[in-house]
Structure formats: C-alpha cells, structure tokens
Amino acid sequence: MAIFAFVCADKPDHLHVRMETRPAHLDHLNALNDKGILKMAGPFLDNEGKPNGSLVIVETDTIEEARALADADPYAKAGLFASVEVKPFNWVFNKPGA
C-alpha cells in the first residue's frame, strides 16, 4: 500500500458548486473512511476563510487507484476543480501507528 495526496484547486467563483455538492462529497469521503482508505481530508481556505480547494490523503495500492478515487469524488464530477494533482506522499510526522 502507498499513500497519495490529492491537491485540488477550485475554479474561481465556484463556491456555490462546492456548497451544493458538499453532502455528496462528504458521503463519498465517509465511504472511503469506512473502508480504511481515507487517511485525512479538508479544504484549503482563501484570505477570507472561505474554502477554495481540497487536500485529500488516501492509501491505495497504485496511483491509478488513487486517481480513480479522485475522479469519483462528487466535487470532481460537478466540475468544481480547476486542477487536481494526485501525488505520492511520504507521511513522516505524526503518522498513526508509526
């Protein structure tokens, strides 16, 4: 198993898409959490404290599996993101069980 980070940037002026899609996004993350795939997640914030992107950390066998999870996110399907980077991640500090 490997750890991957999704670094997602929202499109400008798409906060309404984020808020409308949030319940489905949370359901998606809860399902990943229940399967032990999700390690952590949360939004990036702009200078006014409003969400403008997402960081999601997952554990999967391959980067292709991680990309499929990122593509399946309701935020991605709704067209919220201007970009999504899926990157291998080395969790060094405060990793549970390390």
Buried (B, 14 or more C-beta within 10 A) or exposed (E): EBBBBBBBBBBEEBBEBBEEBBEBBEEBBEEBBEEEBBBEBEBBEEEEEEBBBBBBBBBBEEEEBBBEBBEEBBBBBBEBBEEBEBEEBEBEEEEEEE
